[in-house]
Every structure is written in C-alpha cells, then in structure tokens.
Amino acid sequence: MVRLNRKRNLILSIFTLLLIVGLIKYRINNKEITVTKRSIKGFQSPKQEQSNQQADDVQINVDHDFDGDIELTKKSIIPKWDHKTKFAFIHIGKTGGTSFDAGMKKWINMNLLNTKLFIGKRHFDWSYYQSLKEESLQEIHPITWLRNPIDRAISHFNFMKQLSWTKGTPVRRTSLSDFLSDYEMMMDFRGAWQDGQAGTAWISGLHIADWVWHHPKPRNKDQIEHLFLEMELVLDQVATRFEKELFWFGILDEKEKSLEMLNYQLDTQFQIEMVHLNKGKSRVLNDSPVDIMDRKKLEWLMPYDMWLYNYASDLLNARWNFYKNGVIKMPDRPPYPRLTCISTRYILTCEKGPFGNAFYYYHPNTPPDHIEQFNYLKDYYST
C-alpha cells in the first residue's frame, strides 16, 4: 500500500512539473504579459501608493524579440509625468498641432502651471529638440502627433493653396489629380507629398525645409538628403524613438484614445482638450472628393511614412490595451518597406505602379552638381 502511494505521488509530481513547464512555454511563445495597472480612479492610501510605486520599479520579465531584448517596465509603457519636467512638442505639419498648442496653453493655465513647461508654437525636428535638451542640461519630454500620411498630404495640398506664398501660382487653381500628373509642379510644391513630411524626417532630425527649425542651422541639404536615403538606418532610429524615447505620441485618427492616455500620464486636476483650429479660410477647396487613384499615388510616394504610421498605430493600440486591460502584447517591427518612390529636392523616380511605367524625372532648375551627386537614382528602377 505504501509503495502504491509513493508511486502515485511520484506520478502526480511528474505530471505537475510537466504542466508548469508547459504553461511557461505557452507564455513565452505568446509573448504576452499580464500586469496590474495603478488604478486611475478611486482613493489609494499612502501605504497602497508606496506599494504601487515599488511595483512600478519592478521589471516585467518577458522574452521579447523587439529589435533585441527589451526590458519592459510599467513606467516605460505609459509613464507618469513628474509635474516638473518640460515638454517639447514636435509639431508635424497638418496633424492637428495648432489645436494641440492651444489645448496645452489652456491646460497649463487651468492647472496654474509654469508656462515654460511647454515648448511649442513652432515647427522643429528632433535635431532641434536634442539641442534644447543639451543646452538646458535637463530632461525634456518629447511628444508628437501623427496622422495618416495620405490624409495629411491632401490636407497640406489644400491648405497651402490659401497661403500667401502660393498667390499667383498655378497650383491654386489645380486639382489634386492634375497636380499628381504634373511632375514639374509636384517638385515645385514637393512639401505637400514628400516622404518624411508625415513623420520620419521630423523624428529622425533630417528635415530640410527652411520653415522647420533644426540644429545646426543652416545645414547642407544635399548631405541631409543623402543621410535620409539610408532607409534602414533612418527607420530603425525613428522606430526606436517611438518605442523608447517619446514620452507620449498621439495619432489624429485615434484622437480620443490618444488624449485619454495623455491625460492619464499628465495626472492633473484639469485635463487637456483639443478644439479643431486652423481649418483654413475656405472649406470649398478642401471638401472635394479625392479619387482612389490619387490616394494610391500618394501612398506610392511615401513608403517611409506609411511604414512608420502603420507601426506607430500598432504601438498605440498595444499601449491602449495595456491601459485598459493591463495586458500588453508588443508588436514586432514590420519588415522594411519596398521603396516604391524616391525623391530629393529636384529628383523624383518611381517604380511601375499607379503613376504608370517606372520613370526618372529631374526638375529643369536642378543644379548640375545635384544631378551628379544623386546620379545613381537614375538607374534605381528599370525605366
């Protein structure tokens, strides 16, 4: 009888051990972790607050193939503001930034905060943010908004028609379809559609436009364009900054989710709100329907920015899931995009697609040395 009991106990022990090992493997394979968030609502005693603070400092152990092993902590997923660190708003054009600037100003006033806590009301890229941080010798939280690159480009195209610098130019009376069929005009007003304008040029610190603040200024634009064409290096750097360095980012197409998480992170008595500003003087130009082929052309022109937007959307949804449910499954970085189009300030070349056959175009005013420097683009696609 004793032998039978020992044998039975041994079998149960082996079964239990195998079950535990199976569960561990299941959790690792699914790369999923469950943690308890600090409660947003309700009162917490000082003892509970201290316990939660200690829990915040404990690393979540997870094997995660995310450009190498990354140690996720509660603070790194949706970090809380310490109520003293400044914010630098990287205002990407036509992503709701004017409304956000106004919302932050109102939020600061309502919460009786120091107006110097928010650095905004201007367009600057990551290089300028870094210079601010180095000069201040203090931590500054970078924040930004993204928008679907296609919608952003359409908005930019319509908005620039109302600006003083386009007065007297043919673009003011040109439809989007005609614009995207005229390579010379496209290059004259490249800022509306250029790859990088919806995010990657800003966050990499490689924006070349004169209206964007960067450091140092002025910079060698040819050199910056050469750097930007190093696709893998640029996208890796931008992705890392979204994963690890941005205190918060929002996506205009997910405005409610984005603002709710921001208000959770800010943790102030009065919350930030956004009212749609900078709509333009006339809605007539902006409300015309956009042809599906025009959308395809814009997508074709912006492989970097489409890649970033899709990945950032996955990141935001993963953080939202954690914020709501305490469960996070971090997305893997997607494969690098196919370079469907490449452009510089003067050159545009695209592979066969919505524009028709592959083509190589350079603007009539292209400096000879620019053509020589970027000569390799001529044979990038089979034209």
N, C-alpha and C positions, 0 to 999 in steps of 0.2 A: 504493500500500500504506500509506504514511504517512497519507494522507488518510482511508483506511478506519479505521485505528487511532484517529485523532483523533475521527472521527465516533462510533466505538464507545465510546470513553472518555467523550465528551460525553453520549451516551445513558445510559450507566451512572451518570454523576454525577447527571443529572436524575432518574433512577429512584430512586437512593439518597436524594436530597433529598426527593422526594415520600414515600418510605417513612418517613423520620424525621418529617416533618410529620404524616403520618397517625397515627403512634404517639403523638406528643404530643397530638394532638386526642383520640385514644382515651382517654388517661389523664385528660385534663381532663374529658371528658364523663362518665366513670365516677366522677370524684372519688375515686379510690382511690389510696392511697399504700402503699408497702411500705418498711418501715424495719427495721433490725436492733435488737432489744432488747438491753439489757445482760443477759448471762447470769445466771440466778438460781443455777444450780448450777455447781460447779467452781471451781477456783482461778484467779485472774487476777493477773498480775504487776503491779507498780506502774506500769510503762510502759503496759500494756494498760488499767489503771484510769484513767490520765491521759488516754489516747486516748479511752476511752468517755465520760469526763467532758466532754471537749471536744466530742464528738459530741452529748452531751445538750444542749449550749448552742447547737447549730446548728438553725435553724428549718427545718421541713419546708415546702417551697414547694408550696402547693396552692391552687387556686381553689375556694372552698367557700362556697356560698350558705347561710349558717348565721346568720341574723339579722345580715347584714353580713359583711364579710370578717374571718375569724378566723385568726390565725397559730397553727397548732398546733405545739407542741414536744413532745418526749418527756416532758419534765417536767410539762407541763400535762395529759397524758393519764393517766399513773399516776405521780404524783410520789413520790419517796422522802422519808421523814422524816429530818430532820437530827439527831435524837436529843436535841433540846433545846427545840423549840417545843411549847407546851402544846396540848392538845386540849379543845374544848368540845363535849360530846355533847348535841345537841338531841334530847331523848327524847320522841318522839311516842308517845302512849299506845297500849298494846296492839300494839306492833310488835316485841316481844322485848327491850325496853330494859332491863328488870330483869336479865335474863340477861346482857346485854351489859355492864352496870355491874359485875356480879360477875366476868365474864370479864376485863374491863380491870383490875380490882383484883388479880386473881390474876396477870395478865401483868406488871403493874408490880412486884409482889413477887418473882416468879421471876427477873426481869431486873435486880433490885436498882436500880430507878429511883426517882426522887423522886415521892412520892405526889401532889405538887402539879401534876404534869404533866397530870393528867386532871381535868377539871371535869365532874362528872356527878352521879348520885344525886338528881336533882331534875328537874322539868319546866320548861323555859323555851323561849321562842321566839327568833326571830332578833334582835328588838329588844334583848333582854337580852344575847345574845351580843355584839352591837355595843357595848353599854355596857361589858361586860367588857374588850373589846379597847381601847376608848378610854381607860378608866381605867388599864389596865396599860401603855399606850404601847408594847406589844409585839405581835408577830404571834401570833394564836391560831388553830389549825386547827379549823374547824367540821366535824363529822361527824354522820351521822344514819342511821337505818334507815327504810325504807318497808315497807308491807305492802299487799296487795290491799285496797282500801278496803271492799269488801263483807265480806270475811272479818274485817277489823279491826272493823267496825261490829257484826257478830254477836258477836265476842269481847267487845267493850265492853258490849254489851247484857247478855250472860250474866254478865260479871264484876261489873257494878255491882249486880246483884241480891244479891251476897254482902257488899256494903259496908255499913257502919253507917248511912250517911245514907239508905239506901233502906228501913231497917227500918220496918215498919208501913205501907208504901206499897203500893198495889195492883200496882205493876209487878213485885213479887217473885213474884206468882202468875199473871202474864200471859205468854202465849206470844208469840213474835215476830210471828206472823201477826195476833193480836189487837192487839198494840201498834201495828203499822203500819196498823191500821184505825181507830185512836182518835186523832184529831188533837190533842185536848187532852193526852192522855198523852204523845204524841210530843213536844209542845212542853215539857211538864214535864221530860222527860228527853232534851232535844234533843242533848245532848253525845254520845249514842251514835251518832247518824247525821248530824249536821250537816256540811254541805260545808265543807271546810277542816280538819276534825279529823284527817284521814288524811295531811295534809302541807302543803297550801297556806297555811293560816292560820299554821302554825308557821314555815315558811320565809319567808313574806312579813313576819313580825313583827307580824301583825294578829290574834293570838289574844285573845279577850275573857274567857276563863274565869278566875275568881279563883284557881283552884288552879295556874294556869300563871304562872310568873314572866315579867314583861315590863318594859319601860322606856319611858316613866316609869310608875310605879305609884302611885296609881290612874290610869286613863285614862278618857276619855269614851267609853263603849261605843257610843253612837249614832254618834259620829264615826268610830270604828273600823269599824263596820258599813257606813257609807256608803263608806269607802275600800275595803273588801273587795268591795263590789258593782261596783267598777270592774274588770270581769273582765279586759280585755286588759292593763291596766297590771299587775295582780296576777300574771297568768300569765306575762307577759314577765319580770317581776322574778324570779319563782320559777325559771323555766327558766334564766335567766342565772346564777343562783346554783348551780344544779346543773351547769351547763356549766363555769363558771369559778371559783367561789369555794369550794365544798365540797371539802375535801381528799380526802374519801372518803365514799361513801354505799353502804349495803347494801340489799338487798331480801330480806325474810324468806323469800319464796318461792324465792329463789336463794341460800340461806344459805351453801352450800358454796362457790360461786363468789365470793360477796361476801367471805367470810372469807379465802379463799386470796389474793385480790388485796390485802386489807388487810395480811395478814402479809408479803406481798412488799413493800408500801410501808413497813411498820414496820422490816423487816430487822433483827430482833433474834434472839438465840440461842434464846429460848423463845417459842413462838407463842401467840397468843390463841385460846382455845376458848370455846364457849358451851354451857352446860347449861340445859335448859328449866326456868325457875323461874316463880314467880308464876302457877301453874296454877289457883289458886283452891282453896277448901276442899272443894268437891264437884264431881265431873265429871258428875253426873246432869243438872244444868241445862244444861251445855254440849254434851252429846253428842247431843241430839235432832236429827233430820234437819231441814234447812231447805228449805222449799218453794221451787220455782223462781220462783214469782211474788213471794215475799218478796225474793229476790235481785234480781229486776228492779226492784222498788220501791226498794231501797237504791241500786242503780245510778242510778236516775232522780233520786234526791235529791242526788247528789254529782257533778255534771258537772265541777267544778273538779278534784276529787281523782282522778277516773277519768282525766281528761286527763293530769294530772301522772304518775300511776302508769304509764300506758302509755308516755309519753315517756321517763320515767326507766328503764323496763325496756329500751327501745331503746338508751339511752345505756350502760347497764351491759353489755349484750350486745356493743356495739361495742368497749368497752374490754376486755372479756374476750377478744374475737377478737384484739385487738392484743396483749394479754398473752400469749396462747397462740401466735399465729402471726406476730406482727409486722406484721399488715395491719389497717388501720383504714378503715372507710367510715362517716363520721359521719352519723347520721340527721338528716334535716330535721325541724324542729319541725312537729308536726301542725297542721292548721287549728284555730282556736279551737272549743271545743265548743258545741253547742246548749244553751242554758240551759233544761233540762227542768224544773227546780225552782229556786226562790229562797226563802231564808228569812232572817229575823232572829231575835232572841231571842224575839219574840212573834208573828211573822207567818210563814205558810207559804203559798206559792202554786205550783201546778204546772200544766203544760200537759197536755192529754189524753194518757193513756198507761196504765201499769199500775195507777194509782190510780183509773182511770175517766175521767170528763169533767174538763176543766180546772176548777180550784177556787181560791178565795182564802179563807184562814182566819186569824183572829187570836184569840189567847188571851183568855179573859174578863178576865184581870188586866192586859191591855195598857194602859199609860198613854196618855191621850188625845194627849199631845204626840208619842208614838212613832208612833201611827197617822197623825197629821198629817205628820210628817217623811217617812214612807215611804208616803204616800198613793198615789204613782204605781204602786206594786206591784199595787194593786187592779185596774188595767186592763191589766196587763202581758200576761196571757193572756185569750183570749176565754172568759169564764165565763158 
